[in-house]
Amino acid sequence: MTPRESWTPKGKAATDVVLCTFRANGLFLAAGDLLAGQEGLTAARWQVLGAVVVAGRPSTVPQIARRMGLTRQAVQVSVNRLLGEGLVETGENPDHRRSPLIRLTELGSAKYAAMQKRQATWINELAAGLQRSELATTARILYELSNRLDRERRGDDDGTS
């Protein structure tokens, strides 16, 4: 019996979602690199800037990594580059001496604002012709699948939180 023959109908549909997500992720990252490249950034560094902005407050590297679903080491590499480019700065963390808070500099905020303007045009064109309700459903399902994976990774099996 092959794995395809042992999938439930939901399992097969979920597998299709995962495979489409893998492909979309690669294409989104490539598009992000093109958009970010106009500001001298990469998609990865743009994501880190965005994670700090979305948090609404300075964040530690581990906090950024958790929010993005990445390893701390991968985020640290991007943060080190952003520090070298003067786009972020570190600040003292009263809760943890060895884990500084990362915040955008004035230059980082300006680059992020330019990226957001460019991204808004791009995403509006990409979404044209799609139904808002379908996009909302897609986001909700991916959010739920991500939460389930995160709980599984942490060892939470009770389905709460």
Contact map, one row per residue, 1 for C-alpha under 8 A:
11101100000000000000000000000000000000000000000000000000000000000000000000000000000000000000000000000000000000000000000000000000000000000000000000000000000000000
11111100000000000000000000000000000000000000000000000000000000000000000000000000000000000000000000000000000000000000000000000000000000000000000000000000000000000
11111110000000000000000000000000000000000000000000000000000000000000000000000000000000000000000000000000000000000000000000000000000000000000000000000000000000000
01111110000100000000000000000000000000000000000000000000000000000000000000000000000000000000000000000000000000000000000000000000000000000000000000000000000000000
11111110000000000000000000000000000000000000000000000000000000000000000000000000000000000000000000000000000000000000000000000000000000000000000000000000000000000
11111111000000000000000000000000000000000000000000000000000000000000000000000000000000000000000000000000000000000000000000000000000000000000000000000000000000000
00111111111100000000000000000000000000000000000000000000000000000000000000000000000000000000000000000000000000000000000000000000000000000000000000000000000000000
00000111111100000000000000000000000000000000000000000000000000000000000000000000000000000000000000000000000000000000000000000000000000000000000000000000000000000
00000011111110000000000000000000000000000000000000000000000000000000000000000000000000000000000000000000000000000000000000000000000000000000000000000000000000000
00000011111111000000000000000000000000000000000000000000000000000000000000000000000000000000000000000000000000000000000000000000000000000000000000000000000000000
00000011111111100000000000000000000000000000000000000000000000000000000000000000000000000000000000000000000000000000000000000000000000000000000000000000000000000
00010011111111110000000000000000000000000000000000000000000000000000000000000000000000000000000000000000000000000000000000000000000000000000000000000000000000000
00000000111111111000000000000000000000000000000000000000000000000000000000000000000000000000000000000000000000000000000000000000000000000000000000000000000000000
00000000011111111100000000000000000000000000000000000000000000000000000000000000000000000000000000000000000000000000000000000000000000000000000000000000000000000
00000000001111111110000000000000000000000000000000000000000000000000000000000000000000000000000000000000000000000000000000000000000000000000000000000000000000000
00000000000111111111000000000000000000000000000000000000000000000000000000000000000000000000000000000000000000000000000000000000000000000000000000000000000000000
00000000000011111111100000000000000000000000000000000000000000000000000000000000000000000000000000000000000000000000000000000000000000000000000000000000000000000
00000000000001111111110000000000000000000000000000000000000000000000000000000000000000000000000000000000000000000000000000000000000000000000000000000000000000000
00000000000000111111111000000000000000000000000000000000000000000000000000000000000000000000000000000000000000000000000000000000000000000000000000000000000000000
00000000000000011111111100000000000000000000000000000000000000000000000000000000000000000000000000000000000000000000000000000000000000000000000000000000000000000
00000000000000001111111110000000000000000000000000000000000000000000000000000000000000000000000000000000000000000000000000000000000000000000000000000000000000000
00000000000000000111111111000000000000000000000000000000000000000000000000000000000000000000000000000000000000000000000000000000000000000000000000000000000000000
00000000000000000011111111100000000000000000000000000000000000000000000000000000000000000000000000000000000000000000000000000000000000000000000000000000000000000
00000000000000000001111111110000000000000000000000000000000000000000000000000000000000000000000000000000000000000000000000000000000000000000000000000000000000000
00000000000000000000111111111000000000000000000000000000000000000000000000000000000000000000000000000000000000000000000000000000000000000000000000000000000000000
00000000000000000000011111111100000000000000000000000000000000000000000000000000000000000000000000000000000000000000000000000000000000000000000000000000000000000
00000000000000000000001111111110000000000000000000000000000000000000000000000000000000000000000000000000000000000000000000000000000000000000000000000000000000000
00000000000000000000000111111111000000000000000000000000000000000000000000000000000000000000000000000000000000000000000000000000000000000000000000000000000000000
00000000000000000000000011111111100000000010000000000000000000000000000000000000000000000000000000000000000000000000000000000000000000000000000000000000000000000
00000000000000000000000001111111110000000010000000000000000000000000000000000000000000000000000000000000000000000000000000000000000000000000000000000000000000000
00000000000000000000000000111111111000000000000000000000000000000000000000000000000000000000000000000000000000000000000000000000000000000000000000000000000000000
00000000000000000000000000011111111100000110000000000000000000000000000000000000000000000000000000000000000000000000000000000000000000000000000000000000000000000
00000000000000000000000000001111111110001110000000000000000000000000000000000000000000000000000000000000000000000000000000000000000000000000000000000000000000000
00000000000000000000000000000111111111000100000000000000000000000000000000000000000000000000000000000000000000000000000000000000000000000000000000000000000000000
00000000000000000000000000000011111111100010000000000000000000000000000000000000000000000000000000000000000000000010011000000000000000000000000000000000000000000
00000000000000000000000000000001111111111110010000000000000000000000000000000000000000000000000000000000000000000010000000000000000000000000000000000000000000000
00000000000000000000000000000000111111111100000000000000000000000000000000000000000000000000000000000000000000000000000000000000000000000000000000000000000000000
00000000000000000000000000000000011111111000000000000000000000000000000000000000000000000000000000000000000000000000000000000000000000000000000000000000000000000
00000000000000000000000000000000001111111000000000000000000000000000000000000000000000000000000000000000000000100110000000000000000000000000000000000000000000000
00000000000000000000000000000000000111111100000000000000000000000000000000000000000000000000000000000000000000000000000000000000000000000000000000000000000000000
00000000000000000000000000000000100111111110110000000000000000000000000000000000000000000000000000000000000000000000000000000000000000000000000000000000000000000
00000000000000000000000000000001110110011111110000000000000000000000000000000000000000000000000000000000000000000000000000000000000000000000000000000000000000000
00000000000000000000000000001101101100001111111000000000000000000000000000000000000000000000000000000000000000000000000000000000000000000000000000000000000000000
00000000000000000000000000000000000000000111111100000000000000000000000000000100000000000000000000000000000000000000000000000000000000000000000000000000000000000
00000000000000000000000000000000000000001111111110000000000000000000000000000110110000000000000000000000000000000000000000000000000000000000000000000000000000000
00000000000000000000000000000000000100001111111111000000000000000000000000000000000000000000000000000000000000010000000000000000000000000000000000000000000000000
00000000000000000000000000000000000000000011111111100000000000000001000000000000000000000000000000000000000000000000000000000000000000000000000000000000000000000
00000000000000000000000000000000000000000001111111110000000000010000000000100110000000000000000000000000000000000000000000000000000000000000000000000000000000000
00000000000000000000000000000000000000000000111111111000000000000000000000000000000000000000000000000001000100010000000000000000000000000000000000000000000000000
00000000000000000000000000000000000000000000011111111100000000000000000000000000000000000000000000000000000000010000000000000000000000000000000000000000000000000
00000000000000000000000000000000000000000000001111111110000000010011000000000000000000000000000000000000000000000000000000000000000000000000000000000000000000000
00000000000000000000000000000000000000000000000111111111111000010000000000000000000000000000000000000111000000000000000000000000000000000000000000000000000000000
00000000000000000000000000000000000000000000000011111111100000000000000000000000000000000000000000000001000000000000000000000000000000000000000000000000000000000
00000000000000000000000000000000000000000000000001111111000000000000000000000000000000000000000000000000000000000000000000000000000000000000000000000000000000000
00000000000000000000000000000000000000000000000000111111111000000000000000000000000000000000000000000000000000000000000000000000000000000000000000000000000000000
00000000000000000000000000000000000000000000000000011111110000000000000000000000000000000000000000000000000000000000000000000000000000000000000000000000000000000
00000000000000000000000000000000000000000000000000011011111000000000000000000000000000000000000000000010000000000000000000000000000000000000000000000000000000000
00000000000000000000000000000000000000000000000000010011111100000000000000000000000000000000000000001110000000000000000000000000000000000000000000000000000000000
00000000000000000000000000000000000000000000000000010010111110110000000000000000000000000000000000001110000000000000000000000000000000000000000000000000000000000
00000000000000000000000000000000000000000000000000000000011111110000000000000000000000000000000000111100000000000000000000000000000000000000000000000000000000000
00000000000000000000000000000000000000000000000000000000001111111000000100110010000000000000000000111100000000000000000000000000000000000000000000000000000000000
00000000000000000000000000000000000000000000000000000000000111111100000100000000000000000000000000000000000000000000000000000000000000000000000000000000000000000
00000000000000000000000000000000000000000000000000000000001111111110000000000000000000000000000000000000000000000000000000000000000000000000000000000000000000000
00000000000000000000000000000000000000000000000100110000001111111111000000100000000000000000000000000000000000000000000000000000000000000000000000000000000000000
00000000000000000000000000000000000000000000000000000000000011111111111101100000000000000000000000000000000000000000000000000000000000000000000000000000000000000
00000000000000000000000000000000000000000000000000000000000001111111111100000000000000000000000000000000000000000000000000000000000000000000000000000000000000000
00000000000000000000000000000000000000000000000000100000000000111111110000000000000000000000000000000000000000000000000000000000000000000000000000000000000000000
00000000000000000000000000000000000000000000001000100000000000011111110000000000000000000000000000000000000000000000000000000000000000000000000000000000000000000
00000000000000000000000000000000000000000000000000000000000000001111111000000000000000000000000000000000000000000000000000000000000000000000000000000000000000000
00000000000000000000000000000000000000000000000000000000000000001111111101100000000000000000000000000000000000000000000000000000000000000000000000000000000000000
00000000000000000000000000000000000000000000000000000000000000001100111111100000000000000000000000000000000000000000000000000000000000000000000000000000000000000
00000000000000000000000000000000000000000000000000000000000011001100011111110000000000000000000000000000000000000000000000000000000000000000000000000000000000000
00000000000000000000000000000000000000000000000000000000000000000000001111111000000000000000000000000000000000000000000000000000000000000000000000000000000000000
00000000000000000000000000000000000000000000000000000000000000001000011111111100000000000000000000000000000000000000000000000000000000000000000000000000000000000
00000000000000000000000000000000000000000000000100000000000010011000011111111110000000000000000000000000000000000000000000000000000000000000000000000000000000000
00000000000000000000000000000000000000000000000000000000000010000000000111111111000000000000000000000000000000000000000000000000000000000000000000000000000000000
00000000000000000000000000000000000000000000000000000000000000000000000011111111100000000000000000000000000000000000000000000000000000000000000000000000000000000
00000000000000000000000000000000000000000001100100000000000000000000000001111111110000000000000000000000000000000000000000000000000000000000000000000000000000000
00000000000000000000000000000000000000000000100100000000000010000000000000111111111000010000000000000000000000000000000000000000000000000000000000000000000000000
00000000000000000000000000000000000000000000000000000000000000000000000000011111111100000000000000000000000000000000000000000000000000000000000000000000000000000
00000000000000000000000000000000000000000000100000000000000000000000000000001111111110000000000000000000000000000000000000000000000000000000000000000000000000000
00000000000000000000000000000000000000000000100000000000000000000000000000000111111111110000000000000000000000000000000000000000000000000000000000000000000000000
00000000000000000000000000000000000000000000000000000000000000000000000000000011111111111000000000000000000000000000000000000000000000000000000000000000000000000
00000000000000000000000000000000000000000000000000000000000000000000000000000001111111100000000000000000000000000000000000000000000000000000000000000000000000000
00000000000000000000000000000000000000000000000000000000000000000000000000000000111111110000000000000000000000000000000000000000000000000000000000000000000000000
00000000000000000000000000000000000000000000000000000000000000000000000000000000011111111000000000000000101100000000000000000000000000000000000000000000000000000
00000000000000000000000000000000000000000000000000000000000000000000000000000000011111111000000000000001111110000000000000000000000000000000000000000000000000000
00000000000000000000000000000000000000000000000000000000000000000000000000000010011011111100000000000111100100000000000000000000000000000000000000000000000000000
00000000000000000000000000000000000000000000000000000000000000000000000000000000001001111110000000000111100000000000000000000000000000000000000000000000000000000
00000000000000000000000000000000000000000000000000000000000000000000000000000000000000011111000000011110000000000000000000000000000000000000000000000000000000000
00000000000000000000000000000000000000000000000000000000000000000000000000000000000000001111100000011110000000000000000000000000000000000000000000000000000000000
00000000000000000000000000000000000000000000000000000000000000000000000000000000000000000111110010011000000000000000000000000000000000000000000000000000000000000
00000000000000000000000000000000000000000000000000000000000000000000000000000000000000000011111111111000000000000000000000000000000000000000000000000000000000000
00000000000000000000000000000000000000000000000000000000000000000000000000000000000000000001111110000000000000000000000000000000000000000000000000000000000000000
00000000000000000000000000000000000000000000000000000000000000000000000000000000000000000000111110000000000000000000000000000000000000000000000000000000000000000
00000000000000000000000000000000000000000000000000000000000000000000000000000000000000000000111111110000000000000000000000000000000000000000000000000000000000000
00000000000000000000000000000000000000000000000000000000000000000000000000000000000000000001111111110000000000000000000000000000000000000000000000000000000000000
00000000000000000000000000000000000000000000000000000000000000000000000000000000000000000000100111110000000000000000000000000000000000000000000000000000000000000
00000000000000000000000000000000000000000000000000000000000110000000000000000000000000000000100111111000000000000000000000000000000000000000000000000000000000000
00000000000000000000000000000000000000000000000000000000000110000000000000000000000000000111100111111100000000000000000000000000000000000000000000000000000000000
00000000000000000000000000000000000000000000000000000000011110000000000000000000000000000111100000111110000000000000000000000000000000000000000000000000000000000
00000000000000000000000000000000000000000000000000010000011110000000000000000000000000011110000000011111000000000000000000000000000000000000000000000000000000000
00000000000000000000000000000000000000000000000000010000111000000000000000000000000000011110000000001111100000000000000000000000000000000000000000000000000000000
00000000000000000000000000000000000000000000000010011000000000000000000000000000000000111000000000000111111110000000000000000000000000000000000000000000000000000
00000000000000000000000000000000000000000000000000000000000000000000000000000000000001111000000000000011111110000000000000000000000000000000000000000000000000000
00000000000000000000000000000000000000000000000000000000000000000000000000000000000000100000000000000001111111000000000000000000000000000000000000000000000000000
00000000000000000000000000000000000000000000000000000000000000000000000000000000000001100000000000000001111111100000000000000000000000000000000000000000000000000
00000000000000000000000000000000000000000000000010000000000000000000000000000000000001110000000000000001111111110000000000000000000000000000000000000000000000000
00000000000000000000000000000000000000000000000000000000000000000000000000000000000000100000000000000001111111111000000000000000000000000000000000000000000000000
00000000000000000000000000000000000000000000000000000000000000000000000000000000000000000000000000000000011111111100000000000000000000000000000000000000000000000
00000000000000000000000000000000000000100000000000000000000000000000000000000000000000000000000000000000001111111110000000000000000000000000000000000000000000000
00000000000000000000000000000000000000000000010011000000000000000000000000000000000000000000000000000000000111111111000000000000000000000000000000000000000000000
00000000000000000000000000000000000000000000000000000000000000000000000000000000000000000000000000000000000011111111100000000000000000000000000000000000000000000
00000000000000000000000000000000000000100000000000000000000000000000000000000000000000000000000000000000000001111111110000000000000000000000000000000000000000000
00000000000000000000000000000000001100100000000000000000000000000000000000000000000000000000000000000000000000111111111000000000000000000000000000000000000000000
00000000000000000000000000000000000000000000000000000000000000000000000000000000000000000000000000000000000000011111111100000000000000000000000000000000000000000
00000000000000000000000000000000000000000000000000000000000000000000000000000000000000000000000000000000000000001111111110000000000000000000000000000000000000000
00000000000000000000000000000000001000000000000000000000000000000000000000000000000000000000000000000000000000000111111111000000000000000000000000000000000000000
00000000000000000000000000000000001000000000000000000000000000000000000000000000000000000000000000000000000000000011111111100000000000000000000000000000000000000
00000000000000000000000000000000000000000000000000000000000000000000000000000000000000000000000000000000000000000001111111110000000000000000000000000000000000000
00000000000000000000000000000000000000000000000000000000000000000000000000000000000000000000000000000000000000000000111111111000000000000000000000000000000000000
00000000000000000000000000000000000000000000000000000000000000000000000000000000000000000000000000000000000000000000011111111100000000000000000000000000000000000
00000000000000000000000000000000000000000000000000000000000000000000000000000000000000000000000000000000000000000000001111111110000000000000000000000000000000000
00000000000000000000000000000000000000000000000000000000000000000000000000000000000000000000000000000000000000000000000111111111000000000000000000000000000000000
00000000000000000000000000000000000000000000000000000000000000000000000000000000000000000000000000000000000000000000000011111111000000000000000000000000000000000
00000000000000000000000000000000000000000000000000000000000000000000000000000000000000000000000000000000000000000000000001111111000000000000000000000000000000000
00000000000000000000000000000000000000000000000000000000000000000000000000000000000000000000000000000000000000000000000000111111110000000000000000000000000000000
00000000000000000000000000000000000000000000000000000000000000000000000000000000000000000000000000000000000000000000000000011111110000000000000000000000000000000
00000000000000000000000000000000000000000000000000000000000000000000000000000000000000000000000000000000000000000000000000000011111000000000000000000000000000000
00000000000000000000000000000000000000000000000000000000000000000000000000000000000000000000000000000000000000000000000000000011111101100000000000000000000000000
00000000000000000000000000000000000000000000000000000000000000000000000000000000000000000000000000000000000000000000000000000000111111100000000000000000000000000
00000000000000000000000000000000000000000000000000000000000000000000000000000000000000000000000000000000000000000000000000000000011111110000000000000000000000000
00000000000000000000000000000000000000000000000000000000000000000000000000000000000000000000000000000000000000000000000000000000001111111000000000000000000000000
00000000000000000000000000000000000000000000000000000000000000000000000000000000000000000000000000000000000000000000000000000000011111111100000000000000000000000
00000000000000000000000000000000000000000000000000000000000000000000000000000000000000000000000000000000000000000000000000000000011111111110000000000000000000000
00000000000000000000000000000000000000000000000000000000000000000000000000000000000000000000000000000000000000000000000000000000000111111111000000000000000000000
00000000000000000000000000000000000000000000000000000000000000000000000000000000000000000000000000000000000000000000000000000000000011111111100000000000000000000
00000000000000000000000000000000000000000000000000000000000000000000000000000000000000000000000000000000000000000000000000000000000001111111110000000000000000000
00000000000000000000000000000000000000000000000000000000000000000000000000000000000000000000000000000000000000000000000000000000000000111111111000000000000000000
00000000000000000000000000000000000000000000000000000000000000000000000000000000000000000000000000000000000000000000000000000000000000011111111100000000000000000
00000000000000000000000000000000000000000000000000000000000000000000000000000000000000000000000000000000000000000000000000000000000000001111111110000000000000000
00000000000000000000000000000000000000000000000000000000000000000000000000000000000000000000000000000000000000000000000000000000000000000111111111000000000000000
00000000000000000000000000000000000000000000000000000000000000000000000000000000000000000000000000000000000000000000000000000000000000000011111111100000000000000
00000000000000000000000000000000000000000000000000000000000000000000000000000000000000000000000000000000000000000000000000000000000000000001111111110000000000000
00000000000000000000000000000000000000000000000000000000000000000000000000000000000000000000000000000000000000000000000000000000000000000000111111111000000000000
00000000000000000000000000000000000000000000000000000000000000000000000000000000000000000000000000000000000000000000000000000000000000000000011111111100000000000
00000000000000000000000000000000000000000000000000000000000000000000000000000000000000000000000000000000000000000000000000000000000000000000001111111110000000000
00000000000000000000000000000000000000000000000000000000000000000000000000000000000000000000000000000000000000000000000000000000000000000000000111111111000000100
00000000000000000000000000000000000000000000000000000000000000000000000000000000000000000000000000000000000000000000000000000000000000000000000011111111100000000
00000000000000000000000000000000000000000000000000000000000000000000000000000000000000000000000000000000000000000000000000000000000000000000000001111111110000000
00000000000000000000000000000000000000000000000000000000000000000000000000000000000000000000000000000000000000000000000000000000000000000000000000111111111110100
00000000000000000000000000000000000000000000000000000000000000000000000000000000000000000000000000000000000000000000000000000000000000000000000000011111111110000
00000000000000000000000000000000000000000000000000000000000000000000000000000000000000000000000000000000000000000000000000000000000000000000000000001111111100000
00000000000000000000000000000000000000000000000000000000000000000000000000000000000000000000000000000000000000000000000000000000000000000000000000000111111100000
00000000000000000000000000000000000000000000000000000000000000000000000000000000000000000000000000000000000000000000000000000000000000000000000000000011111110000
00000000000000000000000000000000000000000000000000000000000000000000000000000000000000000000000000000000000000000000000000000000000000000000000000000011111111110
00000000000000000000000000000000000000000000000000000000000000000000000000000000000000000000000000000000000000000000000000000000000000000000000000000011001111100
00000000000000000000000000000000000000000000000000000000000000000000000000000000000000000000000000000000000000000000000000000000000000000000000000000000000111110
00000000000000000000000000000000000000000000000000000000000000000000000000000000000000000000000000000000000000000000000000000000000000000000000000010010000111111
00000000000000000000000000000000000000000000000000000000000000000000000000000000000000000000000000000000000000000000000000000000000000000000000000000000000101111
00000000000000000000000000000000000000000000000000000000000000000000000000000000000000000000000000000000000000000000000000000000000000000000000000000000000000111
